[in-house]
Structure formats: structure tokens, C-alpha cells
Amino acid sequence: MKPHSVIQRRTLLKAGLISGTALTFVDHLFHAELTKARTGATPQDTNCIMLYMTGGPAQQETFDMKPDCDDRFRGEFLPISTKTPGIQICEHLPLLSQHTEKFAIIRSTWHESNTHGVGVHYNLTGLKHAPRQRGEPQVSREDPPNIGGVLRQLRGDRNGLPAAVHLPVRIGDQNNFRWGGQHAGFLGQQYDPLTLIEESWLPGTLPSSFLPPAGVGVGRLRDRVRLLKGVERSTNNGSKDDQQLLYQQARERALSILQSDSVWKAFLIEEEKPATIERYGDNKFGRSCLVARRLVERGVSFVTVPWMHLHSTKNFDTHANHFKVMKEVLLPPMDQAMAALLEDLHQTGLIDSTLLSWTGEFGRTPKINGNAGRDHWGKVYSTLLAGGGIRGGQVYGSTDAIGGEPIDKPVYVSDYIATIYKALGHDGSTLVHDRFGRPHPIVQGTPIKTLFG
């Protein structure tokens, strides 16, 4: 099969007849067909939802409380007991405190960087980014792939949906639009997760890029498709190469998005009970967690849900007013959505075939700064895992008296990602192939085997 980059120009010109009608998604689905044709992989059984807390949440105000520190380090929040004897977490996570038997807390995750972009790439890929001349690493085709990109190549898409989805916002800040590690990197564009990052989009509805342009209803769209097919018939020379056939299949599937019985209704939560939406939280993070559950129900292999509540600038990068922002903006909706997601995964039985991951790029400094905030701290941070064979109700690793360094069972970030891969049926011997056909191991870490069973 020829590389997709040499798809014949006339095919693209014909596609122009339906310009403005989600051609981006035609392209995504075209690449999905290429994936199926090239890999022939048998899909694994376990899928994953990664809840990514953009900015780096403080371990001291979430899952590794240090109430006995002196005033330089001690936060304003108190620990509370949980459903699991001996485990305490932050008082502002009361709903999650009643579900600790469902997840494992890793208190000793670490890496060597205090830089957002480096930490983002590490926690999405488990690997170091390609060298940069300067600045924080933005997305690059020279970088190793994220987990979603890896699974898209290994498993292929299924049930008419892409194997990997990223929603509702890019992982970045006001200075950096999109840090590295958020796509398939050197595997190539055809394996990128379907990325829905419209800032104004309300998760649980169709993004504007799914819909016909203003003034073009479904009827006119169908007329355009009929016209396009007529042009194709009139110029058909009697044969089509594999690229043209795959593109045509992808186009038909993309256009099916607008049909009432489309598999893309997985992105809609209109079928959910209002009480369910309320239970998750009628905000962007809560609604995205609900969409993520609907996607893994339908066989999507990997869903990344970066933190976004009302707008993306209010994240866990709390250099100032840390305790106020955590208490009033960040922790309550996170607690609500995660607890609802854990409940639903257990009640539906999906927890056996779904791994839930919670992480950020790093933790926060033990010392509280002059602006009542905590700064970047890669030396240790807390992460969570649930489902997918992980035994809940346990704490792995520990930190020193101020939550500054691991003192027991340190978990390098690549080991954390290797543990995710193990739950998904892969390990360091699993290879993917870059866009030049060269093999690469998917991870270099060692999974934490004692977390399982």
C-alpha cells in the first residue's frame, strides 16, 4: 500500500465539494482505515480513562496530607478518614473518601523536572521528549507517542470510533498552547488521538466541527454528497487503488456523524438522565468524565480528560492563593466527577475492563511561598490508579515528613506509565513503528506488579 501522503490530487479536489462539513473528521477516519489495513491487530480487552490535572496538583492538599508540619510547610486543610481504615485524604475530597476501596494511591511518583512541558510529556508518554533548542517542549513529530497514539497503532479503531480521544481542552497554559506528548509523535498523524479542544465547546454536545457550516443543513449536505458521487462516477476509470477506497470509506463514515443512529452519539449526553449529569457535575470536567465513560462503553481504547472546569486558565498551577483556589474552584468538582465515574464503572461492571488513571505533570513544593501558594515540584507527587486489575484500598510508597521526597518505594514516572501499559496488556517488549518503519519500544519503565490483584 502506498503512503497516505501520496493520495491522488483528484481525490482531494473531489473532497472539496463537501468542504466545511467536518473534513477534519473525514481525515481522522481515513487514517483510521489505514490503521486497520496496516496493523491487523486484535484489540485488547482493557481500555483506559486518564484524568489529567493540568498544572500539577499539590500532593499535600489531595492524597498525601502532612498535618504535623511546621508553619512553613503545613497547609490549611485537614485530613479526613476514609472508607478504608488507615487511609486519610484531604477534607475537601469527601466523596472520594467514600470510594477509597476502589482505587490505589501512589504517593511516591517522581521525576527530575520542575518544568510544565517536560512533566506533561513524561506523564502522557512515560518517555523523554526529543531534544529542543530552547523553551518548553511543544508538540513535535520528533517526540515519542502518547499512550493513545500507541494504542491506535497497536489496536486500530473499532466500532466506528477512533481508538483514542482527547477532550475537552488542550494541555497548556496562557503562554504555551499545547505542550509535547499530546499526539502520536513520530508514529505519524494517522495515529493521533481525535482531539476535541474547542475552548467554547460544551462537552456532551457535538463540537461545531462535527456540524455543517452555517446555512448548510443536512438536506443540502446530502445533495452535495450526491453531486460528489456523480462526479466520481463520471471520472471513474474503472479501478480504484487502496488509498482511494479507504478515503471513500472514511468519508462515508464521517458523513454518518449527522445521522440519528450514528455511533458518534457516544459523544452526546442527551440520553443520560438529568440526575446523572448533575451527579457528575454540570461543568466541563464533569461532563467530559461522563462522555469518557460513554466512549469506553463503546470500545474506545484510551480517553484523555484534561482538567477544565469553566475555563482553562483556572488549573492546578497554584502559585498564589493556593488554598482558596483549591477549596473553592478545583477540588469540589474534581471530587464530584471522579466519585461519580468510579461509581458508574463499578455499577456497570466496566471497572474490570477499564483502567482509571489520575495524574498531573508534577506536585507542589513543601514550602508555602509568599503568595500563599506552592510552586512546581517534580521530586514527588501523588498519582492514582483504579480498575483494570488494580487492587483498590491500598497506598503504595510514602514521603518524608514534609511531603518533599519519596522515602519508600519510589516510582519513577516511566514506571507509572509502564503500570498503565501492563493493565492494558502491553510491556516494554511491545514495539510500535514510526513513520519510517523503524521499531520502538513503547515504554522503558518497570510496572508496579504488587498493585495488581
VOLO-476973 format. One line per field, with one value per residue (C-alpha): residue number from 1; residue in one letter; chain; x, y, z. Coordinates in Angstrom, 2 decimals, decimal comma, always signed. Layout:
VOLO-476973
seq: (NUM | ...)
type: (a | ...)
mol: (A | ...)
px: (X | ...)
py: (Y | ...)
pz: (Z | ...)
END
This chain:
VOLO-476973
seq: (1 | 2 | 3 | 4 | 5 | 6 | 7 | 8 | 9 | 10 | 11 | 12 | 13 | 14 | 15 | 16 | 17 | 18 | 19 | 20 | 21 | 22 | 23 | 24 | 25 | 26 | 27 | 28 | 29 | 30 | 31 | 32 | 33 | 34 | 35 | 36 | 37 | 38 | 39 | 40 | 41 | 42 | 43 | 44 | 45 | 46 | 47 | 48 | 49 | 50 | 51 | 52 | 53 | 54 | 55 | 56 | 57 | 58 | 59 | 60 | 61 | 62 | 63 | 64 | 65 | 66 | 67 | 68 | 69 | 70 | 71 | 72 | 73 | 74 | 75 | 76 | 77 | 78 | 79 | 80 | 81 | 82 | 83 | 84 | 85 | 86 | 87 | 88 | 89 | 90 | 91 | 92 | 93 | 94 | 95 | 96 | 97 | 98 | 99 | 100 | 101 | 102 | 103 | 104 | 105 | 106 | 107 | 108 | 109 | 110 | 111 | 112 | 113 | 114 | 115 | 116 | 117 | 118 | 119 | 120 | 121 | 122 | 123 | 124 | 125 | 126 | 127 | 128 | 129 | 130 | 131 | 132 | 133 | 134 | 135 | 136 | 137 | 138 | 139 | 140 | 141 | 142 | 143 | 144 | 145 | 146 | 147 | 148 | 149 | 150 | 151 | 152 | 153 | 154 | 155 | 156 | 157 | 158 | 159 | 160 | 161 | 162 | 163 | 164 | 165 | 166 | 167 | 168 | 169 | 170 | 171 | 172 | 173 | 174 | 175 | 176 | 177 | 178 | 179 | 180 | 181 | 182 | 183 | 184 | 185 | 186 | 187 | 188 | 189 | 190 | 191 | 192 | 193 | 194 | 195 | 196 | 197 | 198 | 199 | 200 | 201 | 202 | 203 | 204 | 205 | 206 | 207 | 208 | 209 | 210 | 211 | 212 | 213 | 214 | 215 | 216 | 217 | 218 | 219 | 220 | 221 | 222 | 223 | 224 | 225 | 226 | 227 | 228 | 229 | 230 | 231 | 232 | 233 | 234 | 235 | 236 | 237 | 238 | 239 | 240 | 241 | 242 | 243 | 244 | 245 | 246 | 247 | 248 | 249 | 250 | 251 | 252 | 253 | 254 | 255 | 256 | 257 | 258 | 259 | 260 | 261 | 262 | 263 | 264 | 265 | 266 | 267 | 268 | 269 | 270 | 271 | 272 | 273 | 274 | 275 | 276 | 277 | 278 | 279 | 280 | 281 | 282 | 283 | 284 | 285 | 286 | 287 | 288 | 289 | 290 | 291 | 292 | 293 | 294 | 295 | 296 | 297 | 298 | 299 | 300 | 301 | 302 | 303 | 304 | 305 | 306 | 307 | 308 | 309 | 310 | 311 | 312 | 313 | 314 | 315 | 316 | 317 | 318 | 319 | 320 | 321 | 322 | 323 | 324 | 325 | 326 | 327 | 328 | 329 | 330 | 331 | 332 | 333 | 334 | 335 | 336 | 337 | 338 | 339 | 340 | 341 | 342 | 343 | 344 | 345 | 346 | 347 | 348 | 349 | 350 | 351 | 352 | 353 | 354 | 355 | 356 | 357 | 358 | 359 | 360 | 361 | 362 | 363 | 364 | 365 | 366 | 367 | 368 | 369 | 370 | 371 | 372 | 373 | 374 | 375 | 376 | 377 | 378 | 379 | 380 | 381 | 382 | 383 | 384 | 385 | 386 | 387 | 388 | 389 | 390 | 391 | 392 | 393 | 394 | 395 | 396 | 397 | 398 | 399 | 400 | 401 | 402 | 403 | 404 | 405 | 406 | 407 | 408 | 409 | 410 | 411 | 412 | 413 | 414 | 415 | 416 | 417 | 418 | 419 | 420 | 421 | 422 | 423 | 424 | 425 | 426 | 427 | 428 | 429 | 430 | 431 | 432 | 433 | 434 | 435 | 436 | 437 | 438 | 439 | 440 | 441 | 442 | 443 | 444 | 445 | 446 | 447 | 448 | 449 | 450 | 451 | 452 | 453)
type: (m | k | p | h | s | v | i | q | r | r | t | l | l | k | a | g | l | i | s | g | t | a | l | t | f | v | d | h | l | f | h | a | e | l | t | k | a | r | t | g | a | t | p | q | d | t | n | c | i | m | l | y | m | t | g | g | p | a | q | q | e | t | f | d | m | k | p | d | c | d | d | r | f | r | g | e | f | l | p | i | s | t | k | t | p | g | i | q | i | c | e | h | l | p | l | l | s | q | h | t | e | k | f | a | i | i | r | s | t | w | h | e | s | n | t | h | g | v | g | v | h | y | n | l | t | g | l | k | h | a | p | r | q | r | g | e | p | q | v | s | r | e | d | p | p | n | i | g | g | v | l | r | q | l | r | g | d | r | n | g | l | p | a | a | v | h | l | p | v | r | i | g | d | q | n | n | f | r | w | g | g | q | h | a | g | f | l | g | q | q | y | d | p | l | t | l | i | e | e | s | w | l | p | g | t | l | p | s | s | f | l | p | p | a | g | v | g | v | g | r | l | r | d | r | v | r | l | l | k | g | v | e | r | s | t | n | n | g | s | k | d | d | q | q | l | l | y | q | q | a | r | e | r | a | l | s | i | l | q | s | d | s | v | w | k | a | f | l | i | e | e | e | k | p | a | t | i | e | r | y | g | d | n | k | f | g | r | s | c | l | v | a | r | r | l | v | e | r | g | v | s | f | v | t | v | p | w | m | h | l | h | s | t | k | n | f | d | t | h | a | n | h | f | k | v | m | k | e | v | l | l | p | p | m | d | q | a | m | a | a | l | l | e | d | l | h | q | t | g | l | i | d | s | t | l | l | s | w | t | g | e | f | g | r | t | p | k | i | n | g | n | a | g | r | d | h | w | g | k | v | y | s | t | l | l | a | g | g | g | i | r | g | g | q | v | y | g | s | t | d | a | i | g | g | e | p | i | d | k | p | v | y | v | s | d | y | i | a | t | i | y | k | a | l | g | h | d | g | s | t | l | v | h | d | r | f | g | r | p | h | p | i | v | q | g | t | p | i | k | t | l | f | g)
mol: (A | A | A | A | A | A | A | A | A | A | A | A | A | A | A | A | A | A | A | A | A | A | A | A | A | A | A | A | A | A | A | A | A | A | A | A | A | A | A | A | A | A | A | A | A | A | A | A | A | A | A | A | A | A | A | A | A | A | A | A | A | A | A | A | A | A | A | A | A | A | A | A | A | A | A | A | A | A | A | A | A | A | A | A | A | A | A | A | A | A | A | A | A | A | A | A | A | A | A | A | A | A | A | A | A | A | A | A | A | A | A | A | A | A | A | A | A | A | A | A | A | A | A | A | A | A | A | A | A | A | A | A | A | A | A | A | A | A | A | A | A | A | A | A | A | A | A | A | A | A | A | A | A | A | A | A | A | A | A | A | A | A | A | A | A | A | A | A | A | A | A | A | A | A | A | A | A | A | A | A | A | A | A | A | A | A | A | A | A | A | A | A | A | A | A | A | A | A | A | A | A | A | A | A | A | A | A | A | A | A | A | A | A | A | A | A | A | A | A | A | A | A | A | A | A | A | A | A | A | A | A | A | A | A | A | A | A | A | A | A | A | A | A | A | A | A | A | A | A | A | A | A | A | A | A | A | A | A | A | A | A | A | A | A | A | A | A | A | A | A | A | A | A | A | A | A | A | A | A | A | A | A | A | A | A | A | A | A | A | A | A | A | A | A | A | A | A | A | A | A | A | A | A | A | A | A | A | A | A | A | A | A | A | A | A | A | A | A | A | A | A | A | A | A | A | A | A | A | A | A | A | A | A | A | A | A | A | A | A | A | A | A | A | A | A | A | A | A | A | A | A | A | A | A | A | A | A | A | A | A | A | A | A | A | A | A | A | A | A | A | A | A | A | A | A | A | A | A | A | A | A | A | A | A | A | A | A | A | A | A | A | A | A | A | A | A | A | A | A | A | A | A | A | A | A | A | A | A | A | A | A | A | A | A | A | A | A | A | A | A | A | A | A | A | A | A | A | A | A | A | A | A | A | A | A | A | A | A | A | A | A | A | A | A | A | A | A | A | A | A | A | A | A)
px: (+0,00 | +1,32 | +1,81 | -1,29 | +0,72 | +0,65 | -3,14 | -4,01 | -4,69 | -8,01 | -9,36 | -8,66 | -10,21 | -13,38 | -13,43 | -13,54 | -17,14 | -18,06 | -15,72 | -16,77 | -18,53 | -16,16 | -13,43 | -11,08 | -13,04 | -13,01 | -9,24 | -9,25 | -11,44 | -9,41 | -6,34 | -8,32 | -8,93 | -5,21 | -4,55 | -6,81 | -5,28 | -1,71 | -1,84 | -4,49 | -4,10 | -6,53 | -7,92 | -7,10 | -9,91 | -8,95 | -9,49 | -8,28 | -9,51 | -6,73 | -7,84 | -5,07 | -4,88 | -3,26 | -0,87 | +0,29 | -1,92 | -0,43 | +0,11 | -0,24 | -3,79 | -5,04 | -3,77 | -0,66 | -1,64 | +1,05 | -0,83 | +2,12 | +4,48 | +5,52 | +4,02 | +6,44 | +5,01 | +1,67 | -1,36 | -4,73 | -6,66 | -7,17 | -7,08 | -10,22 | -10,63 | -11,91 | -13,87 | -10,56 | -9,13 | -5,75 | -6,07 | -6,65 | -7,07 | -7,98 | -11,14 | -12,23 | -12,48 | -15,39 | -16,99 | -13,76 | -13,15 | -16,10 | -14,58 | -11,00 | -11,62 | -11,91 | -8,53 | -4,84 | -2,90 | +0,74 | +2,40 | +5,93 | +5,77 | +8,63 | +10,84 | +13,65 | +11,97 | +10,04 | +9,07 | +5,46 | +6,20 | +8,69 | +6,33 | +3,39 | +5,34 | +6,59 | +3,12 | +1,45 | +4,16 | +6,47 | +9,40 | +11,62 | +10,83 | +13,18 | +15,91 | +14,86 | +16,97 | +15,19 | +11,93 | +9,34 | +8,61 | +5,58 | +4,05 | +6,50 | +6,68 | +10,15 | +8,76 | +7,75 | +3,99 | +1,48 | -0,41 | -3,42 | -1,27 | +0,42 | -2,92 | -4,25 | -1,40 | -1,43 | -5,18 | -6,67 | -10,04 | -13,21 | -16,98 | -16,72 | -14,95 | -11,27 | -9,22 | -8,05 | -9,88 | -8,67 | -11,23 | -12,29 | -9,21 | -5,52 | -2,97 | -1,27 | -1,42 | -1,68 | +1,91 | +2,06 | -0,79 | -0,02 | +2,84 | +4,52 | +3,18 | -0,39 | -0,32 | +1,25 | +4,59 | +6,92 | +4,28 | +2,61 | -0,58 | -2,73 | -2,37 | -3,11 | -5,97 | -9,10 | -8,56 | -11,56 | -10,16 | -12,60 | -12,48 | -16,12 | -17,41 | -19,73 | -18,78 | -21,73 | -22,83 | -21,43 | -18,49 | -19,04 | -16,51 | -18,83 | -21,61 | -22,34 | -21,38 | -23,95 | -26,60 | -25,88 | -28,46 | -28,44 | -30,54 | -28,10 | -25,24 | -26,82 | -27,33 | -23,63 | -22,73 | -24,94 | -23,25 | -19,84 | -20,76 | -21,96 | -18,62 | -16,81 | -18,87 | -18,26 | -14,50 | -14,14 | -11,59 | -12,78 | -10,33 | -9,54 | -6,38 | -6,41 | -5,90 | -8,98 | -11,12 | -10,01 | -10,63 | -14,10 | -14,94 | -13,69 | -15,72 | -18,91 | -18,30 | -17,59 | -20,84 | -22,70 | -21,92 | -25,03 | -27,36 | -29,68 | -28,31 | -24,66 | -22,08 | -20,89 | -23,87 | -21,45 | -20,26 | -23,77 | -25,17 | -28,72 | -29,76 | -28,45 | -30,82 | -30,59 | -29,78 | -26,76 | -25,41 | -25,96 | -24,17 | -21,08 | -21,34 | -22,82 | -19,45 | -16,82 | -14,85 | -17,89 | -19,49 | -16,19 | -15,88 | -19,40 | -18,54 | -15,38 | -17,46 | -19,76 | -16,75 | -15,11 | -18,51 | -18,40 | -14,87 | -12,67 | -9,29 | -7,93 | -9,63 | -7,64 | -9,64 | -7,50 | -8,76 | -11,15 | -13,93 | -15,32 | -12,25 | -8,76 | -6,78 | -8,02 | -5,94 | -3,75 | -0,77 | -1,49 | +1,47 | -0,79 | -3,97 | -3,43 | -5,76 | -8,62 | -8,50 | -8,20 | -11,10 | -13,48 | -12,64 | -10,60 | -11,25 | -15,08 | -15,82 | -12,88 | -14,15 | -17,69 | -16,87 | -14,29 | -16,59 | -19,45 | -17,18 | -15,90 | -19,47 | -20,65 | -17,68 | -18,39 | -22,16 | -21,94 | -19,16 | -16,87 | -14,29 | -12,91 | -12,18 | -11,44 | -8,36 | -8,80 | -5,63 | -5,23 | -2,08 | -0,63 | +2,80 | +4,28 | +3,46 | +3,92 | +6,68 | +6,61 | +7,33 | +4,49 | +5,63 | +4,99 | +1,84 | +0,15 | +0,95 | +3,04 | +5,44 | +6,48 | +7,91 | +8,89 | +10,70 | +7,50 | +3,77 | +0,72 | -0,97 | -3,95 | -4,95 | -8,27 | -9,81 | -8,14 | -6,92 | -5,60 | -6,42 | -8,14 | -7,88 | -4,09 | -1,36 | +1,92 | +5,05 | +5,49 | +7,18 | +9,18 | +7,65 | +7,07 | +5,96 | +9,14 | +10,77 | +9,96 | +11,37 | +9,80 | +9,11 | +9,89 | +8,05 | +9,71 | +7,19 | +8,14 | +7,26 | +3,85 | +3,21 | +4,57 | +1,96 | -0,76 | +0,54 | +0,61 | -3,08 | -3,70 | -1,86 | +1,47 | +5,00 | +8,49 | +8,83 | +5,85 | +7,02 | +5,46 | +6,81 | +7,48 | +6,52 | +9,76 | +9,05 | +11,60 | +10,65 | +10,50 | +9,64 | +6,56 | +7,97 | +11,20 | +9,86 | +9,02 | +5,38 | +4,42 | +3,24 | +2,16 | -0,63 | -2,48 | -4,87)
py: (+0,00 | +3,47 | +6,00 | +8,13 | +11,26 | +10,38 | +10,18 | +11,38 | +15,07 | +14,47 | +12,68 | +15,75 | +18,02 | +15,92 | +16,08 | +19,87 | +19,55 | +18,89 | +21,49 | +22,87 | +19,64 | +18,26 | +17,33 | +17,24 | +14,24 | +12,66 | +12,84 | +11,28 | +8,44 | +7,97 | +7,46 | +5,04 | +2,87 | +2,96 | +1,81 | -1,21 | -2,11 | -1,92 | -3,48 | -6,20 | -6,19 | -7,96 | -5,39 | -5,93 | -6,08 | -3,26 | +0,42 | +3,44 | +6,85 | +9,22 | +12,19 | +14,72 | +17,52 | +20,30 | +22,46 | +19,87 | +19,26 | +19,55 | +16,19 | +17,88 | +19,06 | +15,90 | +12,41 | +12,89 | +15,16 | +16,41 | +17,94 | +17,75 | +20,04 | +23,41 | +26,61 | +26,86 | +23,69 | +22,89 | +23,68 | +24,99 | +21,78 | +18,84 | +15,12 | +13,01 | +9,30 | +7,28 | +4,12 | +2,24 | +2,01 | +3,68 | +5,82 | +9,55 | +12,13 | +15,82 | +17,02 | +18,67 | +15,28 | +13,90 | +11,94 | +10,23 | +9,38 | +7,01 | +5,21 | +4,54 | +0,80 | +1,27 | +2,93 | +2,72 | +5,81 | +6,05 | +8,66 | +8,30 | +9,12 | +11,38 | +12,71 | +15,23 | +18,25 | +21,24 | +22,37 | +22,03 | +20,88 | +18,24 | +16,90 | +16,81 | +14,78 | +12,39 | +11,74 | +11,23 | +9,04 | +7,73 | +8,77 | +11,81 | +14,26 | +14,81 | +17,43 | +21,05 | +24,09 | +26,18 | +26,71 | +24,28 | +21,35 | +21,90 | +19,06 | +17,64 | +14,77 | +14,02 | +13,04 | +9,57 | +8,91 | +9,23 | +6,18 | +6,95 | +7,10 | +3,83 | +2,07 | +3,46 | +1,80 | -1,43 | -2,00 | +0,01 | +1,71 | -0,24 | +0,12 | +3,12 | +5,26 | +6,25 | +4,20 | +7,33 | +10,56 | +13,71 | +16,16 | +18,90 | +21,14 | +21,05 | +20,71 | +24,07 | +27,47 | +31,11 | +31,07 | +27,62 | +26,48 | +22,76 | +21,07 | +17,99 | +14,47 | +15,13 | +13,23 | +10,23 | +11,95 | +10,03 | +7,39 | +9,87 | +11,88 | +8,89 | +7,62 | +10,89 | +10,77 | +12,51 | +15,81 | +17,98 | +21,17 | +23,93 | +26,33 | +27,36 | +23,81 | +22,27 | +18,59 | +16,27 | +18,14 | +17,93 | +20,28 | +22,82 | +21,00 | +17,98 | +20,05 | +21,51 | +25,16 | +27,86 | +27,84 | +24,26 | +21,94 | +18,17 | +18,22 | +20,42 | +18,34 | +15,19 | +16,96 | +17,80 | +14,19 | +13,02 | +15,57 | +14,36 | +10,74 | +11,77 | +13,45 | +10,33 | +8,09 | +10,32 | +10,33 | +6,73 | +4,94 | +1,54 | +0,99 | +2,44 | +1,96 | +1,10 | +4,71 | +5,89 | +3,10 | +3,81 | +7,52 | +6,85 | +4,58 | +7,18 | +9,91 | +7,86 | +7,22 | +10,88 | +11,89 | +9,36 | +11,54 | +13,54 | +10,54 | +9,87 | +6,36 | +7,37 | +5,76 | +9,31 | +9,75 | +8,38 | +11,98 | +13,17 | +13,02 | +13,99 | +10,38 | +10,48 | +11,25 | +14,83 | +13,35 | +11,58 | +14,79 | +16,52 | +13,73 | +14,17 | +17,96 | +20,11 | +21,68 | +20,92 | +18,45 | +16,58 | +16,38 | +15,24 | +12,43 | +11,32 | +11,39 | +9,39 | +6,71 | +6,54 | +6,21 | +3,31 | +1,62 | +1,65 | +0,33 | +3,43 | +2,28 | +5,45 | +8,69 | +11,63 | +14,16 | +17,18 | +19,38 | +22,11 | +23,45 | +26,65 | +27,91 | +26,51 | +29,20 | +28,06 | +24,94 | +23,32 | +25,62 | +27,38 | +29,69 | +32,15 | +31,89 | +28,15 | +27,19 | +29,45 | +28,24 | +24,59 | +24,84 | +26,89 | +26,07 | +22,91 | +20,21 | +20,14 | +19,48 | +17,08 | +15,17 | +15,06 | +13,89 | +11,28 | +9,79 | +9,57 | +7,97 | +5,38 | +4,61 | +4,11 | +1,98 | -0,34 | -0,42 | -1,22 | -3,77 | -1,70 | -1,44 | -4,86 | -3,76 | -0,08 | +1,41 | +4,85 | +6,94 | +10,27 | +12,34 | +15,75 | +16,95 | +17,08 | +18,05 | +21,24 | +22,48 | +21,59 | +25,19 | +27,69 | +30,80 | +34,45 | +34,50 | +31,74 | +29,34 | +26,29 | +26,10 | +23,35 | +20,18 | +17,14 | +15,39 | +13,71 | +13,75 | +11,58 | +9,56 | +7,20 | +4,01 | +2,15 | -0,77 | -2,81 | -5,38 | -2,81 | -3,69 | -0,77 | +0,31 | +0,49 | +3,11 | +2,48 | +4,37 | +7,17 | +10,55 | +12,35 | +14,46 | +17,47 | +15,64 | +16,62 | +13,35 | +9,64 | +7,64 | +4,29 | +2,56 | +5,46 | +5,22 | +6,93 | +8,31 | +5,73 | +3,01 | +4,59 | +4,58 | +1,02 | +0,03 | +1,55 | -0,38 | -3,61 | -3,16 | -2,67 | -5,86 | -4,39 | -4,03 | -2,87 | -5,63 | -4,25 | -2,40 | +0,33 | +1,55 | +5,14 | +6,73 | +5,44 | +1,87 | +1,79 | -0,16 | +1,45 | +0,01 | +1,72 | +2,24 | +1,80 | +1,54 | -1,36 | -1,89 | -2,00 | -5,59 | -5,55 | -3,09 | -5,81 | -8,37)
pz: (+0,00 | -0,85 | +1,98 | +2,55 | +1,78 | -1,93 | -2,17 | -5,61 | -6,04 | -7,84 | -4,76 | -2,62 | -5,24 | -5,21 | -1,45 | -1,79 | -2,90 | +0,72 | +2,19 | +5,52 | +6,52 | +9,09 | +6,62 | +9,57 | +10,78 | +7,32 | +7,59 | +11,05 | +9,86 | +6,69 | +8,86 | +10,98 | +7,93 | +7,17 | +10,72 | +10,28 | +6,93 | +8,20 | +11,65 | +11,59 | +15,39 | +17,65 | +20,14 | +23,81 | +26,35 | +28,73 | +27,96 | +29,92 | +31,02 | +32,06 | +34,16 | +33,67 | +36,25 | +34,25 | +36,26 | +38,79 | +41,85 | +45,33 | +46,99 | +50,40 | +49,62 | +47,93 | +48,77 | +50,95 | +53,82 | +56,19 | +59,14 | +61,57 | +59,64 | +61,00 | +59,62 | +56,68 | +55,16 | +56,76 | +54,67 | +55,79 | +55,15 | +57,46 | +56,65 | +56,96 | +57,46 | +54,54 | +53,91 | +54,04 | +57,58 | +57,86 | +54,72 | +55,04 | +52,30 | +52,11 | +53,83 | +50,58 | +48,88 | +50,92 | +48,07 | +47,06 | +50,71 | +50,42 | +47,41 | +48,51 | +48,34 | +44,57 | +43,88 | +44,76 | +45,84 | +44,76 | +46,97 | +45,65 | +41,92 | +40,81 | +38,03 | +37,83 | +36,22 | +37,55 | +34,05 | +32,88 | +29,36 | +30,44 | +33,11 | +30,70 | +28,17 | +30,84 | +32,25 | +28,88 | +27,34 | +30,08 | +27,88 | +27,48 | +24,72 | +21,81 | +22,40 | +21,93 | +21,16 | +23,79 | +25,61 | +26,84 | +24,54 | +22,36 | +20,32 | +17,80 | +15,32 | +16,68 | +20,10 | +21,31 | +21,12 | +23,91 | +25,13 | +22,95 | +19,83 | +20,73 | +21,22 | +17,97 | +16,11 | +18,10 | +18,24 | +15,44 | +15,69 | +16,40 | +16,38 | +14,06 | +16,66 | +16,96 | +19,41 | +21,25 | +22,12 | +23,92 | +25,33 | +26,20 | +26,05 | +25,15 | +27,94 | +28,05 | +29,70 | +28,75 | +27,47 | +25,88 | +23,71 | +23,62 | +25,43 | +23,99 | +24,38 | +23,27 | +19,99 | +18,30 | +17,75 | +15,46 | +14,71 | +12,38 | +12,18 | +11,28 | +14,86 | +16,65 | +19,16 | +17,98 | +19,76 | +20,68 | +22,16 | +21,33 | +24,28 | +23,87 | +23,34 | +25,91 | +26,29 | +25,80 | +22,68 | +19,15 | +18,56 | +15,80 | +13,62 | +13,57 | +12,04 | +8,58 | +8,19 | +8,82 | +6,10 | +5,05 | +6,56 | +6,46 | +3,27 | +1,38 | +2,69 | +1,27 | -2,07 | -2,11 | -1,39 | -4,29 | -6,55 | -5,41 | -6,16 | -9,61 | -10,31 | -9,12 | -11,41 | -14,40 | -13,85 | -12,77 | -14,93 | -13,75 | -10,94 | -7,54 | -5,55 | -1,88 | -0,86 | -2,75 | -1,34 | +2,22 | +1,77 | +0,41 | +3,35 | +5,81 | +4,10 | +4,31 | +7,97 | +8,66 | +6,99 | +9,15 | +12,15 | +11,30 | +11,20 | +14,11 | +14,66 | +14,39 | +16,66 | +17,26 | +19,58 | +22,17 | +22,46 | +23,35 | +26,87 | +25,97 | +26,55 | +30,12 | +32,96 | +34,28 | +37,68 | +36,17 | +34,67 | +37,98 | +39,82 | +37,65 | +37,78 | +35,03 | +34,20 | +31,59 | +33,69 | +34,95 | +31,53 | +29,98 | +32,53 | +31,61 | +27,89 | +28,66 | +30,34 | +27,30 | +24,98 | +26,81 | +26,96 | +23,17 | +22,90 | +22,71 | +23,98 | +25,56 | +26,61 | +27,99 | +30,03 | +30,93 | +33,71 | +32,67 | +34,86 | +33,39 | +31,53 | +31,09 | +32,93 | +36,35 | +36,76 | +39,41 | +38,81 | +42,08 | +42,70 | +44,53 | +46,62 | +46,54 | +49,38 | +48,32 | +44,70 | +45,70 | +48,14 | +46,02 | +42,38 | +41,91 | +44,48 | +44,73 | +41,01 | +40,75 | +43,79 | +42,44 | +38,91 | +39,93 | +42,56 | +40,05 | +37,45 | +39,93 | +40,99 | +37,42 | +36,40 | +39,30 | +38,93 | +35,22 | +35,64 | +33,40 | +36,16 | +35,25 | +31,68 | +32,34 | +33,98 | +35,55 | +35,89 | +37,72 | +37,36 | +36,54 | +35,42 | +38,95 | +42,53 | +44,53 | +46,82 | +50,50 | +51,37 | +51,03 | +49,16 | +49,97 | +47,83 | +49,83 | +47,01 | +46,25 | +43,31 | +40,85 | +42,38 | +40,34 | +43,19 | +44,35 | +43,62 | +44,10 | +41,36 | +41,36 | +39,57 | +39,68 | +37,83 | +35,12 | +37,65 | +40,17 | +43,77 | +45,47 | +49,09 | +49,14 | +49,41 | +47,63 | +48,67 | +51,16 | +51,50 | +54,16 | +56,93 | +54,67 | +51,52 | +49,70 | +48,64 | +48,47 | +51,37 | +50,49 | +47,17 | +44,79 | +41,47 | +38,55 | +36,09 | +33,45 | +35,98 | +36,48 | +32,73 | +32,47 | +35,08 | +32,89 | +29,89 | +31,90 | +32,73 | +29,01 | +28,09 | +26,93 | +28,25 | +27,32 | +24,75 | +22,79 | +19,71 | +17,60 | +14,27 | +13,36 | +10,06 | +8,53 | +9,60 | +12,42 | +15,60 | +19,04 | +22,48 | +23,89 | +27,40 | +29,33 | +32,88 | +35,16 | +36,15 | +39,84 | +39,91 | +43,56 | +42,72 | +40,84 | +42,24)
END
